[in-house]
Amino acid sequence: MFRDDNAQSDIMRRLLLIDDDEHLGPPLASFFARFGFELQHATLPSRGLALLQSESFDAAILDVMLPEMDGFELCRTIRRSTGPENAVPLIMLTARGDVMDRVVGLELGADDYLPKPFEPRELLARIQTVLRRTEAAPVTPAADAAEPAGVLRFENLLIDLERRCVTRQGAMVDLTSTEFELLVMLARTPGKVYSRDDILAQLRGHAGQDIHSRAVDILVSRLRKKLEPLDVVHTLRNAGYLFAGARD
């Protein structure tokens, strides 16, 4: 199942798999190695948390069904223990492919999700997409001679594209990589309306029809809550979402 004759070499990246199936790690590690990824496997959440605290990983893959604590609690624990500058991208494996599992994962700060059983190539694609969103150089904003490169400034809100951090009324806002990318997408073109499919296609790298549209509503709701008391992300009924912040 893991054979791929078109594998390409790349700079070695480090992945952490937290899944109690001890037979899953070795074949996945072999597959990912062909694409420049080193995969380390922890079968217990406590071991996975210890590794995340002591070592550096580019992304972590969490199963929902785990001993000690389930994947949702593990996701919550990881997000609470890391600041915005050190937030590792998280991809959740949902055993039943249940929409509610995906919704809960997104609410807790997961960056993407994949139902089991899955194809290793699809997991690889999801990881590559998340890493591109996290590590890609910022796109040049719309022309504005007064705007410093790499910074979007609004009243009581500053978005630093290079450091990938956001400050609201002078305080740092703890955003996941997906929340940050959503905010940047909207804030680059204030007043422009983005549909749910537009947002899903840009953030996840593929058409939104195969992902439940509730995912966008959750991301927007979570972003709004973190930006409170600022009211800068608005809903246009039956159309989508727009950014309404005033330039500083």
C-alpha positions as CSV (number, residue, x, y, z in Angstrom):
1,M,0.0,0.0,0.0
2,F,2.9,2.3,0.7
3,R,4.8,1.8,-2.6
4,D,5.4,4.9,-4.7
5,D,7.7,5.0,-7.7
6,N,7.5,8.7,-8.1
7,A,8.9,9.7,-4.7
8,Q,10.9,12.9,-4.5
9,S,13.7,13.9,-2.2
10,D,13.4,17.0,0.0
11,I,14.9,18.7,3.0
12,M,14.4,16.4,6.0
13,R,11.4,17.5,8.1
14,R,10.4,15.9,11.4
15,L,6.9,14.6,12.1
16,L,5.5,13.1,15.3
17,L,2.7,10.4,15.1
18,I,0.8,9.8,18.3
19,D,-1.3,6.7,17.7
20,D,-1.6,3.6,19.9
21,D,-1.4,1.3,16.8
22,E,2.2,0.1,17.1
23,H,2.0,-1.4,13.6
24,L,1.2,1.9,11.9
25,G,4.4,3.7,12.6
26,P,7.1,1.7,10.8
27,P,5.4,1.5,7.4
28,L,4.4,5.2,7.6
29,A,8.0,6.1,8.6
30,S,9.3,4.2,5.5
31,F,6.8,5.9,3.2
32,F,7.5,9.4,4.5
33,A,11.3,9.0,4.4
34,R,11.0,8.8,0.6
35,F,9.7,12.3,0.6
36,G,12.2,13.9,3.0
37,F,10.3,13.4,6.3
38,E,11.5,11.7,9.4
39,L,8.6,10.2,11.4
40,Q,8.8,9.4,15.1
41,H,6.0,7.3,16.6
42,A,4.6,7.6,20.2
43,T,1.9,5.1,21.2
44,L,1.0,7.0,24.4
45,P,-0.1,10.7,24.7
46,S,2.2,11.2,27.7
47,R,5.2,10.0,25.6
48,G,4.1,12.3,22.7
49,L,3.8,15.3,25.0
50,A,7.3,14.6,26.4
51,L,8.7,14.5,22.9
52,L,7.0,17.7,21.9
53,Q,8.5,19.4,25.0
54,S,12.0,18.1,24.5
55,E,12.4,18.0,20.7
56,S,11.4,20.1,17.6
57,F,8.8,18.8,15.1
58,D,7.4,20.4,12.0
59,A,4.0,18.8,12.5
60,A,2.2,16.3,14.7
61,I,-0.4,13.7,13.7
62,L,-2.9,12.8,16.5
63,D,-5.3,9.9,16.6
64,V,-8.7,10.5,18.2
65,M,-8.9,7.1,19.9
66,L,-6.0,7.0,22.4
67,P,-5.3,5.6,25.9
68,E,-4.7,8.0,28.8
69,M,-6.6,10.8,27.1
70,D,-8.4,11.0,23.8
71,G,-7.0,13.0,20.8
72,F,-9.3,16.0,21.6
73,E,-7.9,16.4,25.1
74,L,-4.4,15.9,23.7
75,C,-5.0,18.6,21.1
76,R,-6.2,20.9,23.8
77,T,-3.2,20.2,26.0
78,I,-0.7,20.8,23.2
79,R,-2.4,24.1,22.3
80,R,-2.4,25.3,25.9
81,S,1.3,24.4,26.4
82,T,2.7,26.2,23.4
83,G,2.7,29.9,22.5
84,P,1.8,31.3,19.1
85,E,5.4,31.4,17.9
86,N,5.9,27.7,18.8
87,A,2.5,26.3,17.8
88,V,3.2,23.0,16.0
89,P,0.7,22.3,13.2
90,L,-1.7,19.5,14.2
91,I,-3.5,17.0,12.0
92,M,-6.1,14.7,13.6
93,L,-7.0,11.2,12.5
94,T,-10.8,10.6,13.0
95,A,-11.5,6.9,13.2
96,R,-15.2,7.1,12.2
97,G,-14.9,9.9,9.7
98,D,-17.6,11.6,11.8
99,V,-18.3,15.2,10.9
100,M,-18.7,16.0,14.6
101,D,-15.2,14.6,15.3
102,R,-13.8,17.0,12.7
103,V,-15.8,19.9,14.1
104,V,-14.6,19.3,17.6
105,G,-11.0,19.0,16.4
106,L,-11.2,22.3,14.6
107,E,-12.7,24.0,17.6
108,L,-9.8,22.8,19.8
109,G,-7.2,24.1,17.4
110,A,-6.4,21.3,14.9
111,D,-5.1,22.5,11.5
112,D,-6.6,19.7,9.5
113,Y,-8.2,16.3,9.8
114,L,-8.3,13.0,7.9
115,P,-10.7,10.1,8.5
116,K,-9.5,6.6,9.0
117,P,-8.8,4.4,7.0
118,F,-6.6,6.7,5.0
119,E,-4.1,6.5,2.1
120,P,-0.6,7.6,3.1
121,R,-0.4,9.7,0.0
122,E,-3.4,11.8,1.1
123,L,-1.9,12.2,4.6
124,L,1.3,13.3,3.0
125,A,-0.6,15.9,0.8
126,R,-2.4,17.2,3.9
127,I,0.9,17.6,5.8
128,Q,2.6,19.4,2.8
129,T,-0.3,21.8,2.5
130,V,-0.3,22.7,6.2
131,L,3.5,23.2,6.1
132,R,3.2,25.4,3.0
133,R,0.7,27.6,4.8
134,T,2.9,27.8,7.9
135,E,6.3,28.3,6.2
136,A,5.7,30.0,2.9
137,A,6.9,33.5,2.5
138,P,4.1,36.1,2.8
139,V,2.5,37.1,-0.4
140,T,3.0,40.8,-1.3
141,P,0.0,42.8,0.0
142,A,-2.0,45.1,-2.2
143,A,-0.1,48.2,-3.3
144,D,0.1,50.7,-0.4
145,A,3.2,52.9,-0.3
146,A,2.7,53.7,3.4
147,E,2.4,50.1,4.5
148,P,5.7,48.5,5.8
149,A,6.5,45.2,4.1
150,G,5.3,42.2,6.1
151,V,2.9,44.1,8.4
152,L,-0.8,44.8,8.1
153,R,-1.9,47.6,10.5
154,F,-5.4,48.3,11.5
155,E,-7.0,50.2,14.4
156,N,-6.1,48.2,17.6
157,L,-4.9,45.3,15.5
158,L,-1.5,44.5,14.0
159,I,-0.7,41.4,11.9
160,D,3.0,40.6,11.5
161,L,3.3,38.4,8.4
162,E,7.0,37.6,8.9
163,R,6.8,36.6,12.6
164,R,3.3,35.1,12.0
165,C,1.9,36.8,15.1
166,V,-1.0,39.1,15.9
167,T,-1.5,41.7,18.6
168,R,-4.9,43.1,19.6
169,Q,-4.9,46.3,21.6
170,G,-1.2,45.7,22.4
171,A,-1.7,42.1,23.6
172,M,-0.5,39.0,21.8
173,V,-3.3,36.8,20.3
174,D,-2.7,33.0,20.4
175,L,-3.8,31.8,16.9
176,T,-3.3,28.5,15.3
177,S,-1.7,28.5,11.8
178,T,-5.1,28.0,10.2
179,E,-6.7,30.8,12.1
180,F,-3.7,33.1,11.3
181,E,-4.0,32.2,7.5
182,L,-7.7,32.9,7.6
183,L,-7.2,36.3,9.2
184,V,-4.5,37.2,6.7
185,M,-6.6,36.1,3.8
186,L,-9.5,38.4,4.9
187,A,-7.4,41.3,6.1
188,R,-5.3,41.6,2.8
189,T,-8.5,42.8,1.0
190,P,-10.8,44.6,3.5
191,G,-14.4,44.7,2.3
192,K,-14.0,41.8,-0.1
193,V,-16.5,39.0,0.5
194,Y,-15.1,35.4,0.5
195,S,-17.5,32.4,0.3
196,R,-17.0,29.3,2.3
197,D,-15.7,27.4,-0.7
198,D,-13.3,30.3,-1.5
199,I,-11.9,30.0,2.0
200,L,-11.7,26.2,2.0
201,A,-10.0,26.1,-1.4
202,Q,-7.3,28.6,-0.4
203,L,-6.6,27.4,3.1
204,R,-6.7,23.7,2.5
205,G,-5.3,23.7,-1.1
206,H,-8.3,21.9,-2.7
207,A,-11.9,22.5,-3.6
208,G,-14.2,22.9,-0.7
209,Q,-17.0,20.6,-1.9
210,D,-15.5,17.6,-0.2
211,I,-15.2,19.2,3.2
212,H,-18.3,20.0,5.4
213,S,-18.9,23.8,5.1
214,R,-19.4,23.9,8.9
215,A,-15.6,23.9,9.2
216,V,-15.4,27.5,7.9
217,D,-18.1,28.6,10.3
218,I,-16.2,27.1,13.2
219,L,-12.9,28.7,12.1
220,V,-14.6,32.1,11.8
221,S,-16.3,31.8,15.1
222,R,-13.1,30.8,16.8
223,L,-11.2,33.6,15.2
224,R,-13.9,36.2,16.2
225,K,-13.8,35.0,19.8
226,K,-10.0,35.4,20.0
227,L,-10.2,38.9,18.5
228,E,-12.8,40.1,21.0
229,P,-13.6,42.9,21.8
230,L,-12.7,43.9,18.2
231,D,-15.5,43.3,15.7
232,V,-13.6,43.0,12.4
233,V,-14.8,39.8,10.8
234,H,-18.3,40.2,9.5
235,T,-20.8,37.8,7.9
236,L,-22.7,38.7,4.7
237,R,-25.7,36.5,4.8
238,N,-25.9,33.9,2.0
239,A,-22.6,35.2,0.6
240,G,-19.7,34.7,3.0
241,Y,-17.3,36.6,5.2
242,L,-15.4,39.9,5.0
243,F,-12.8,41.9,7.0
244,A,-14.1,45.3,8.2
245,G,-11.1,46.6,10.2
246,A,-10.1,50.2,9.7
247,R,-6.6,51.0,8.5
248,D,-4.5,52.6,11.2
